[in-house]
Amino acid sequence: MNSPFLQLLVRWLIMAMGVTIATRLVDGLHCQDGMTLFIVVLLLSFLNAILKPLLVLFTLPFIVLTMGLGVVLINALLFLLVGELVDGFYVASFWSAFWGSLIVSVTNFLASQLFRRPPGGRGSRGGRNQRKKDDKNVIDI
């Protein structure tokens, strides 16, 4: 998966799967149809790329103080915002948004671990630490 467009498409599909799972598991989340899901995924991706880094920057002391829990709260607020902006995507409360964003985050994490290349596997460039067995006298700095 070297193509950036293909990587983006896979990320969107994974996020769509996470949002779908969240709407099935969390009471208070509802997505009307596939087109609404598409818009939700695009808007969540945009907000995560543009707005989330700014929010993390401004709330960094709070995030450090809560040992990272602040990032989960930011994700929930962005999920709630998408529920307000997109017709057909219903988020009943903050707690629905909290659990929904947590499910989407866990889905993204698990999928990224699943599709991650193993170190030294196929497509590896071979770093400085990989050397032949007969290079015993070489000092690698």
SEMARMAR-306092 format. One record per residue: residue in three letters; x, y negated, z of N, C-alpha, C in turn. Coordinates in Angstrom, 2 decimals, decimal comma, padded with zeros to 5 digits. Each point is the difference from the previous one (the first is absolute). Last residue first. Layout:
residues N
REC|Ala|X|Y|Z|X|Y|Z|X|Y|Z
...
***
This chain:
residues 141
REC|Ile|027,93|-002,61|014,26|-000,30|-001,11|000,91|-001,39|-000,52|-000,28
REC|Asp|003,16|004,65|-000,70|-001,17|-000,71|-000,52|-000,39|-001,06|001,02
REC|Ile|004,52|003,07|-001,43|-000,64|-000,69|001,09|-001,12|-000,85|-000,58
REC|Val|002,57|004,69|-001,75|-000,48|-001,34|-000,33|-000,70|-000,58|001,21
REC|Asn|001,86|004,55|-000,63|000,95|-001,00|000,45|-000,44|-001,42|-000,27
REC|Lys|-002,47|004,00|-001,34|000,15|000,02|001,45|000,89|-001,12|000,51
REC|Asp|-002,38|001,65|-004,43|000,43|-001,35|000,33|000,21|-000,14|001,51
REC|Asp|-001,78|003,92|-002,45|001,45|-000,08|-000,07|000,53|-001,40|000,29
REC|Lys|-004,73|001,11|-000,13|000,64|000,71|001,09|001,51|-000,15|000,00
REC|Lys|-003,15|-003,91|-002,07|000,30|001,39|-000,28|000,73|000,63|001,18
REC|Arg|-003,45|-004,06|000,82|001,26|000,23|-000,70|000,23|001,49|-000,17
REC|Gln|-003,57|-004,15|002,00|000,00|001,26|-000,72|001,31|000,14|-000,76
REC|Asn|-001,12|-003,93|002,49|000,25|001,11|000,91|-000,01|001,36|-000,68
REC|Arg|-000,97|-004,27|-002,15|001,41|000,09|000,34|000,30|001,22|000,85
REC|Gly|-004,39|000,39|-002,98|000,65|-001,10|000,66|001,46|000,27|000,31
REC|Gly|-004,00|001,59|-003,44|001,22|000,55|000,59|000,82|-001,11|000,61
REC|Arg|-004,46|-000,06|-002,17|001,16|-000,56|-000,69|001,31|000,58|000,52
REC|Ser|-005,09|002,31|-000,33|000,91|-000,68|000,90|001,22|-000,49|-000,76
REC|Gly|-003,71|002,72|-001,66|-000,04|-001,43|-000,28|000,90|-000,80|000,93
REC|Arg|-001,55|004,60|001,82|000,02|-000,32|-001,42|-000,13|-001,50|-000,20
REC|Gly|001,61|000,98|004,77|-000,75|000,85|-000,90|000,14|-000,45|-001,44
REC|Gly|001,65|-002,00|004,26|000,93|000,87|-000,73|-000,69|000,91|-001,00
REC|Pro|-003,25|-001,70|003,56|001,34|-000,57|-000,18|000,92|000,99|-000,68
REC|Pro|-005,31|000,03|-001,02|000,93|000,46|001,03|001,38|-000,59|-000,23
REC|Arg|-004,62|-002,49|-001,42|001,04|000,88|-000,51|000,90|000,47|001,14
REC|Arg|-005,32|-001,36|000,47|001,36|-000,49|000,13|000,98|001,01|-000,56
REC|Phe|-004,92|000,35|000,55|000,55|-000,30|-001,32|001,43|-000,51|000,03
REC|Leu|-002,39|001,12|004,06|-000,21|001,13|-000,90|000,67|-000,21|-001,35
REC|Gln|-000,08|-003,41|003,29|000,89|001,07|000,43|-000,09|001,20|-000,95
REC|Ser|-002,91|-003,58|-000,69|001,36|-000,44|-000,32|001,01|001,06|000,43
REC|Ala|-004,51|000,72|001,08|000,23|000,15|-001,45|001,40|-000,45|-000,38
REC|Leu|-001,34|-000,56|004,48|000,10|001,42|-000,33|000,27|000,21|-001,48
REC|Phe|-000,74|-004,45|001,48|001,23|000,56|000,56|000,19|001,46|-000,39
REC|Asn|-004,02|-002,17|-001,22|001,13|-000,52|-000,77|001,32|000,57|000,50
REC|Thr|-003,85|001,09|002,45|-000,05|000,62|-001,32|001,17|-000,46|-000,86
REC|Val|-000,57|-002,07|004,15|000,47|001,38|000,18|000,01|000,74|-001,34
REC|Ser|-001,80|-004,35|000,01|001,44|-000,03|000,28|000,58|001,39|000,15
REC|Val|-004,67|-000,45|-000,50|000,68|-000,34|-001,26|001,52|-000,03|000,21
REC|Ile|-002,64|000,65|003,81|-000,09|001,18|-000,88|000,71|-000,27|-001,32
REC|Leu|-000,35|-003,59|002,98|000,90|001,01|000,56|000,00|001,27|-000,87
REC|Ser|-003,02|-003,45|-001,00|001,36|-000,38|-000,40|001,02|000,98|000,54
REC|Gly|-004,49|000,68|001,26|000,16|000,16|-001,44|001,40|-000,34|-000,47
REC|Trp|-001,19|-000,74|004,51|000,14|001,43|-000,28|000,17|000,26|-001,48
REC|Phe|-000,68|-004,50|001,25|001,19|000,51|000,67|000,22|001,48|-000,35
REC|Ala|-003,96|-002,13|-001,44|001,14|-000,42|-000,80|001,30|000,54|000,59
REC|Ser|-003,85|000,71|002,46|-000,11|000,77|-001,25|001,18|-000,32|-000,91
REC|Trp|-000,39|-002,52|003,86|000,46|001,35|000,30|-000,14|000,93|-001,19
REC|Phe|-001,57|-004,49|-000,27|001,45|000,04|000,07|000,50|001,42|000,23
REC|Ser|-004,68|-000,14|-002,33|000,58|-000,69|001,15|001,53|000,05|-000,08
REC|Ala|-002,99|001,53|-003,64|-000,95|-000,41|001,03|000,62|-000,83|001,10
REC|Val|000,91|000,66|-005,38|000,74|000,27|001,22|-000,83|-000,57|001,15
REC|Tyr|-000,63|001,24|-005,62|-000,58|-000,44|001,26|000,89|000,45|001,15
REC|Phe|-000,24|-000,92|-005,57|000,89|000,62|000,98|-000,38|-000,56|001,35
REC|Gly|-002,30|-001,53|-003,73|-000,06|001,44|-000,18|000,96|000,75|000,89
REC|Asp|001,19|-004,93|-001,31|-001,38|000,50|000,07|000,00|001,49|-000,29
REC|Val|004,14|-002,97|002,00|-000,45|000,87|-001,09|-001,43|000,45|000,25
REC|Leu|002,43|-002,89|003,12|000,15|-000,57|-001,34|-000,63|000,82|-001,11
REC|Glu|000,14|001,28|004,76|-000,76|-001,24|-000,15|000,01|-000,52|-001,43
REC|Gly|002,55|003,82|001,16|-001,42|000,31|000,17|-000,89|-001,22|-000,14
REC|Val|004,65|-000,54|000,01|-000,42|000,60|-001,27|-001,48|000,38|000,07
REC|Leu|001,92|-001,59|003,94|-000,10|-001,07|-000,98|-000,46|000,54|-001,36
REC|Leu|000,96|003,08|003,42|-001,24|-000,72|000,30|-000,23|-001,13|-001,00
REC|Phe|004,05|002,29|-000,24|-001,08|000,91|-000,40|-001,36|-000,66|000,21
REC|Leu|003,76|-002,27|001,57|-000,02|-000,03|-001,47|-001,11|000,90|-000,54
REC|Leu|000,74|000,06|004,63|-000,57|-001,29|-000,40|-000,06|-000,14|-001,53
REC|Ala|002,08|003,82|001,82|-001,44|000,04|000,25|-000,66|-001,30|-000,42
REC|Asn|004,70|000,27|-000,23|-000,62|000,88|-001,00|-001,51|000,04|000,16
REC|Ile|002,41|-002,29|003,27|000,02|-000,75|-001,25|-000,64|000,83|-001,12
REC|Leu|000,62|002,11|004,12|-001,07|-001,00|000,09|-000,08|-000,85|-001,27
REC|Val|003,51|003,06|000,40|-001,26|000,74|-000,15|-001,18|-000,96|000,06
REC|Val|004,21|-001,75|000,89|-000,10|000,32|-001,43|-001,30|000,76|-000,27
REC|Gly|001,17|-000,98|004,48|-000,49|-001,18|-000,71|-000,14|000,24|-001,50
REC|Leu|002,01|003,15|003,03|-001,46|000,09|-000,06|-000,61|-001,18|-000,75
REC|Gly|004,79|000,66|001,14|-000,50|000,39|-001,32|-001,50|000,09|-000,12
REC|Met|002,29|-001,26|004,14|000,75|001,13|-000,55|-000,63|000,55|-001,29
REC|Thr|-001,12|-004,04|002,71|-000,91|001,15|000,04|000,62|001,25|-000,61
REC|Leu|002,50|-004,07|000,11|-000,52|000,16|001,35|-000,90|001,22|000,13
REC|Val|001,59|-001,26|-004,27|001,10|000,52|000,82|-000,50|000,27|001,42
REC|Ile|-003,02|-002,03|-002,89|000,27|001,36|-000,47|001,11|000,63|000,83
REC|Phe|-001,00|-004,53|000,77|-001,09|000,86|000,48|000,24|001,45|-000,39
REC|Pro|003,00|-003,24|-001,68|000,16|000,17|001,46|-001,08|000,91|000,60
REC|Leu|-000,35|-000,98|-004,70|001,12|000,87|000,37|000,22|000,11|001,51
REC|Thr|-003,29|-002,37|-003,16|-000,37|000,68|001,24|001,12|000,92|000,50
REC|Phe|000,39|-002,61|-004,05|-000,52|-000,94|000,98|-000,34|000,65|001,34
REC|Leu|001,57|002,70|-003,65|001,01|-001,01|000,34|-000,49|-000,93|001,11
REC|Val|-003,00|003,15|-001,82|001,01|000,67|000,82|001,06|-001,01|000,45
REC|Leu|-003,24|-001,51|-003,01|-000,58|000,23|001,32|000,99|000,67|000,94
REC|Leu|001,31|-000,60|-004,46|-000,12|-001,29|000,67|-000,58|000,15|001,41
REC|Pro|000,24|003,85|-002,79|001,34|-000,45|000,44|-000,03|-001,35|000,71
REC|Lys|-004,18|001,63|-001,79|000,51|000,75|001,15|001,41|-000,42|000,41
REC|Leu|-002,26|-001,77|-003,98|-000,42|-000,57|001,27|000,62|000,70|001,21
REC|Ile|001,05|001,50|-004,57|000,13|-001,46|000,11|-000,25|-000,50|001,43
REC|Ala|-000,27|004,72|-001,28|001,23|-000,50|-000,63|000,22|-001,48|000,27
REC|Asn|-003,91|002,28|001,55|001,16|000,61|000,64|001,30|-000,53|-000,57
REC|Leu|-004,05|-001,38|-001,98|000,13|-000,58|001,34|001,20|000,58|000,74
REC|Phe|-001,00|001,81|-004,25|000,39|-001,41|-000,13|000,22|-000,63|001,37
REC|Ser|-001,70|004,38|-000,14|001,39|-000,03|-000,48|000,52|-001,43|-000,09
REC|Leu|-004,53|000,61|001,06|000,85|000,42|001,11|001,47|-000,02|-000,39
REC|Leu|-003,12|-000,88|-003,39|000,05|-001,10|000,95|000,86|000,35|001,22
REC|Leu|-000,74|003,35|-003,30|000,76|-001,13|-000,56|000,15|-001,14|001,00
REC|Val|-002,70|003,64|001,25|001,40|000,41|-000,06|000,86|-001,13|-000,57
REC|Val|-004,67|-000,65|000,04|000,52|000,04|001,38|001,49|000,34|-000,01
REC|Ile|-002,29|000,22|-004,08|000,19|-001,40|000,41|000,58|-000,07|001,41
REC|Phe|-001,16|004,27|-001,61|001,09|-000,55|-000,81|000,32|-001,44|000,42
REC|Leu|-003,78|002,06|001,88|001,23|000,58|000,54|001,22|-000,53|-000,73
REC|Thr|-004,18|-001,16|-001,69|000,24|-000,71|001,26|001,28|000,51|000,65
REC|Met|-001,44|002,26|-003,76|000,48|-001,33|-000,39|000,28|-000,85|001,23
REC|Gly|-001,94|004,30|000,60|001,39|000,06|-000,43|000,58|-001,35|-000,40
REC|Asp|-004,08|-000,07|003,49|000,29|000,81|-001,19|001,47|-000,07|-000,36
REC|Gln|-001,94|-001,65|004,34|-001,16|000,25|-000,83|000,29|000,94|-001,17
REC|Cys|002,09|-000,17|005,04|000,40|-000,50|-001,32|-001,07|000,45|-000,99
REC|His|000,68|-000,64|005,73|-000,75|000,53|-001,15|000,49|-000,67|-001,27
REC|Leu|000,62|000,59|005,84|000,67|-000,29|-001,27|-000,80|000,63|-001,11
REC|Gly|-001,31|000,56|004,50|000,12|-001,45|-000,14|000,80|-000,41|-001,22
REC|Asp|000,97|004,64|002,31|-001,33|-000,62|-000,04|000,19|-001,51|-000,06
REC|Val|003,62|003,65|-001,74|-000,29|-001,07|000,96|-001,42|-000,51|-000,20
REC|Leu|001,95|003,53|-002,78|000,21|000,36|001,40|-000,47|-001,05|001,00
REC|Arg|-000,25|-000,46|-004,90|-000,67|001,26|000,35|000,08|000,28|001,50
REC|Thr|002,21|-003,73|-001,91|-001,44|-000,23|-000,09|-000,78|001,26|000,35
REC|Ala|004,73|000,26|-000,12|-000,44|-000,87|001,10|-001,51|-000,22|-000,05
REC|Ile|002,05|002,35|-003,53|-000,01|000,81|001,22|-000,52|-000,82|001,17
REC|Thr|000,60|-002,32|-003,99|-001,10|000,96|-000,13|-000,11|000,88|001,23
REC|Val|003,63|-002,95|-000,30|-001,24|-000,76|000,23|-001,21|000,94|-000,09
REC|Gly|004,20|001,88|-001,02|-000,09|-000,37|001,41|-001,27|-000,76|000,33
REC|Met|000,94|001,08|-004,50|-000,31|001,22|000,74|-000,15|-000,32|001,49
REC|Ala|001,41|-003,46|-002,73|-001,41|000,30|-000,29|-000,43|001,26|000,74
REC|Met|004,52|-001,16|000,20|-000,80|-000,91|000,81|-001,49|000,23|-000,23
REC|Ile|002,94|002,48|-002,63|000,13|000,42|001,39|-000,83|-000,90|000,91
REC|Leu|000,30|-001,18|-004,50|-000,80|001,22|000,14|000,04|000,51|001,44
REC|Trp|002,71|-003,68|-001,10|-001,41|-000,37|-000,02|-000,89|001,22|000,18
REC|Arg|004,61|000,73|-000,40|-000,30|-000,67|001,27|-001,47|-000,41|000,08
REC|Val|001,56|001,79|-004,05|-000,06|001,04|001,02|-000,33|-000,61|001,36
REC|Leu|000,71|-002,97|-003,54|-001,23|000,75|-000,21|-000,18|001,10|001,04
REC|Leu|004,03|-002,43|-000,05|-001,10|-000,85|000,44|-001,34|000,74|-000,12
REC|Gln|003,79|002,12|-001,74|000,08|-000,05|001,46|-001,13|-000,84|000,58
REC|Leu|000,46|000,10|-004,65|-000,48|001,30|000,48|000,04|000,05|001,52
REC|Phe|001,82|-003,78|-002,06|-001,45|000,01|-000,21|-000,60|001,31|000,52
REC|Pro|004,71|-000,53|000,00|-000,66|-000,79|001,05|-001,52|-000,01|-000,14
REC|Ser|003,31|004,03|-001,63|-000,72|-001,14|-000,52|-000,67|-000,78|001,14
REC|Asn|002,33|004,20|000,56|000,89|-001,15|-000,08|-000,71|-001,26|-000,46
REC|Met|-000,87|005,09|001,63|-000,83|-001,17|000,00|000,88|-001,25|000,00
***
